[in-house]
C-alpha cells in the first residue's frame, strides 16, 4: 500500500510490543527510514530535531526488532509491531508512555492484559537465575512433573475460592494459577502467543 507522507515527507509511526500489545513509543519515518526498517529488520526513524536518520537503540543497544508493519486506512500513519531488546524509553522505562495526564509516573501496562506477557518475559529471564535464590528458577530446574503438580494444586485452590464466594480470594488464587501456567509454558518452550493463536482460531470457527 502506498504511504502518504506529509509535506515534510514524514509519517507518524506508532511502535507496539508485538507480544504484550503495549504501546512503546511514537516516532516519525520518511521513505528512507521506512525502507531501512524493512530491509534491516531494525526499526529506524527520521529524527526531526537532528534532521537525520536514527536507528532506535544505535547507542544504547535497546533496538526494536521489526516483526510486522501495518498501515492505517488512509495510508498516512504506520503501526510498527516490534520485539524490544530492553527498555524503549531513554529514561529506562519500558514505554515512553509512563506518565498519566497529570504527569504522575505509572508503571501499569497499557493495555492492562499486557502484564501476562511481561510475566512470561520475567519467567524466561529467571531461567538463568540461581535456583537457590529464585523460586521460578527452582521450579524450572525441577522440571515438568513438579510444575504440573503445582498447576493442579493451584487449580484446586481456584475452585475452593470460587465456592467460598470471595472475589479477593479468587483473584489471588487465579493469579497463582496463571503464574504456574506461564512457568509450565516456559518449561515446555511453548510461547504464550501459541495459546492466544489457539483461542483466536476457536473464536473464528
C-alpha positions as CSV (number, residue, x, y, z in Angstrom):
1,X,0.0,0.0,0.0
2,X,1.3,3.5,-0.9
3,X,2.3,5.6,2.1
4,X,1.1,9.2,2.0
5,X,3.8,11.2,3.6
6,X,3.1,14.8,4.8
7,X,4.6,18.0,3.4
8,X,7.9,17.3,5.3
9,X,8.0,13.8,3.8
10,X,7.1,12.2,7.2
11,X,4.5,9.8,8.5
12,X,3.9,9.1,12.3
13,X,4.9,5.6,13.3
14,X,3.4,4.1,16.5
15,X,5.5,1.2,18.0
16,X,3.7,-1.6,19.7
17,X,5.2,-4.5,21.6
18,X,4.3,-7.5,19.3
19,X,3.7,-9.9,22.2
20,X,2.2,-7.8,25.0
21,X,0.4,-5.2,23.0
22,X,2.0,-2.3,24.9
23,X,2.3,1.0,23.1
24,X,6.0,1.7,23.4
25,X,6.7,5.0,21.6
26,X,5.8,7.3,18.7
27,X,8.4,8.3,16.1
28,X,8.4,9.5,12.5
29,X,9.5,7.8,9.4
30,X,10.4,9.1,5.9
31,X,10.7,6.9,2.8
32,X,14.3,6.1,3.5
33,X,13.9,5.2,7.2
34,X,10.9,3.0,6.3
35,X,13.0,1.2,3.7
36,X,15.8,0.7,6.1
37,X,13.4,-0.7,8.7
38,X,12.1,-3.2,6.2
39,X,15.5,-4.3,4.8
40,X,17.5,-4.4,8.1
41,X,14.7,-5.6,10.4
42,X,15.7,-2.9,12.9
43,X,13.3,0.0,13.4
44,X,14.7,3.2,12.1
45,X,13.2,6.7,12.3
46,X,13.8,10.2,11.0
47,X,14.8,12.5,13.8
48,X,13.1,15.8,13.4
49,X,15.3,17.5,15.9
50,X,18.6,16.3,14.4
51,X,17.3,16.1,10.8
52,X,19.0,12.7,10.4
53,X,18.2,9.1,10.2
54,X,18.0,7.5,13.7
55,X,18.1,3.7,14.3
56,X,16.4,3.1,17.7
57,X,19.0,1.6,20.1
58,X,22.0,2.5,18.0
59,X,23.7,3.9,21.1
60,X,22.0,2.1,24.0
61,X,21.7,-1.3,22.3
62,X,17.9,-1.3,23.1
63,X,17.0,-1.9,19.5
64,X,13.5,-2.6,18.2
65,X,13.4,-5.7,16.0
66,X,10.7,-5.5,13.3
67,X,8.1,-8.2,13.3
68,X,5.3,-6.7,11.3
69,X,4.4,-3.4,9.7
70,X,0.9,-2.1,9.2
71,X,-0.7,1.0,7.5
72,X,-3.8,2.8,8.6
73,X,-6.9,3.1,6.4
74,X,-5.8,6.5,5.0
75,X,-2.3,5.4,4.3
76,X,-0.8,8.2,6.3
77,X,0.2,6.5,9.6
78,X,2.2,3.4,10.4
79,X,1.9,0.8,13.1
80,X,5.2,-1.0,13.9
81,X,4.9,-4.3,15.7
82,X,8.3,-4.9,17.2
83,X,10.2,-7.0,19.7
84,X,12.2,-4.7,22.0
85,X,15.6,-5.6,23.3
86,X,15.4,-3.8,26.6
87,X,13.6,-0.6,27.7
88,X,12.3,1.5,24.8
89,X,12.3,4.9,26.6
90,X,15.6,6.8,27.0
91,X,14.7,7.2,30.7
92,X,15.0,3.4,31.2
93,X,11.2,2.8,31.3
94,X,9.7,0.0,29.2
95,X,7.4,2.5,27.4
96,X,7.7,6.2,26.6
97,X,4.1,6.5,27.8
98,X,5.0,6.0,31.5
99,X,3.2,9.1,32.9
100,X,-0.5,9.8,33.2
101,X,-2.2,13.1,32.2
102,X,-1.2,14.7,35.5
103,X,2.5,13.8,35.0
104,X,2.5,11.2,37.6
105,X,4.7,8.2,37.0
106,X,2.8,5.0,36.4
107,X,4.2,1.6,35.5
108,X,0.8,-0.1,34.9
109,X,1.0,-1.6,31.4
110,X,-1.3,-0.4,28.6
111,X,-3.4,-2.5,27.9
112,X,-3.7,-4.0,31.4
113,X,-3.6,-7.5,30.0
114,X,-0.1,-6.9,28.8
115,X,1.0,-7.9,32.4
116,X,0.7,-11.5,31.3
117,X,3.3,-11.0,28.5
118,X,5.5,-9.2,31.0
119,X,5.2,-12.1,33.4
120,X,6.3,-14.5,30.6
121,X,9.3,-12.3,29.9
122,X,10.2,-12.3,33.6
123,X,9.8,-16.1,33.9
124,X,12.1,-16.6,30.8
125,X,14.7,-14.3,32.4
126,X,14.6,-16.3,35.7
127,X,15.6,-19.5,33.8
128,X,19.2,-18.2,34.1
129,X,18.9,-17.4,37.8
130,X,20.4,-19.5,40.6
131,X,17.8,-22.0,41.8
132,X,18.7,-21.3,45.5
133,X,17.7,-17.6,45.1
134,X,14.7,-17.9,42.7
135,X,11.6,-20.0,43.2
136,X,10.9,-19.7,39.5
137,X,14.4,-21.0,38.6
138,X,13.9,-23.8,41.1
139,X,10.7,-24.9,39.5
140,X,12.2,-24.8,36.0
141,X,15.1,-26.9,37.2
142,X,12.8,-29.5,38.9
143,X,11.0,-30.0,35.6
144,X,7.6,-30.8,34.2
145,X,6.4,-33.2,37.0
146,X,6.9,-30.6,39.8
147,X,5.4,-27.7,37.7
148,X,2.4,-29.8,36.6
149,X,1.7,-30.8,40.2
150,X,1.7,-27.1,41.2
151,X,-0.7,-26.3,38.3
152,X,-3.1,-29.0,39.6
153,X,-2.8,-27.8,43.2
154,X,-3.5,-24.2,42.2
155,X,-6.4,-25.2,40.1
156,X,-8.0,-26.9,43.1
157,X,-7.4,-23.7,45.1
158,X,-9.2,-21.7,42.5
159,X,-12.2,-24.0,42.7
160,X,-12.3,-23.7,46.5
161,X,-12.0,-19.9,46.3
162,X,-14.9,-19.8,43.8
163,X,-17.0,-21.9,46.1
164,X,-16.2,-19.6,49.0
165,X,-17.7,-16.7,47.0
166,X,-14.8,-14.3,47.8
167,X,-13.6,-12.2,44.8
168,X,-10.4,-11.2,46.6
169,X,-9.5,-14.9,47.3
170,X,-10.5,-15.9,43.8
171,X,-8.3,-13.2,42.2
172,X,-5.4,-14.2,44.4
173,X,-5.7,-17.9,43.6
174,X,-6.2,-17.3,39.9
175,X,-3.0,-15.2,39.9
176,X,-1.2,-18.1,41.4
177,X,-2.6,-20.5,38.8
178,X,-1.7,-18.2,35.9
179,X,1.8,-17.8,37.2
180,X,2.4,-21.5,37.3
181,X,0.8,-22.0,33.9
182,X,3.3,-19.5,32.5
183,X,6.1,-21.4,34.2
184,X,4.8,-24.6,32.6
185,X,4.8,-22.9,29.2
186,X,8.4,-21.8,29.7
187,X,9.5,-25.3,30.8
188,X,7.9,-26.7,27.6
189,X,9.4,-23.9,25.5
190,X,5.9,-23.0,24.3
191,X,5.3,-19.3,23.8
192,X,2.3,-17.7,25.3
193,X,1.3,-16.5,21.8
194,X,0.6,-20.1,20.9
195,X,-2.3,-20.1,23.4
196,X,-3.6,-16.8,22.0
197,X,-3.5,-18.1,18.5
198,X,-5.5,-21.2,19.5
199,X,-8.1,-19.1,21.2
200,X,-8.3,-16.9,18.1
201,X,-8.7,-20.0,15.9
202,X,-11.6,-21.2,18.1
203,X,-13.3,-17.9,18.0
204,X,-13.3,-17.9,14.2
205,X,-14.7,-21.4,14.0
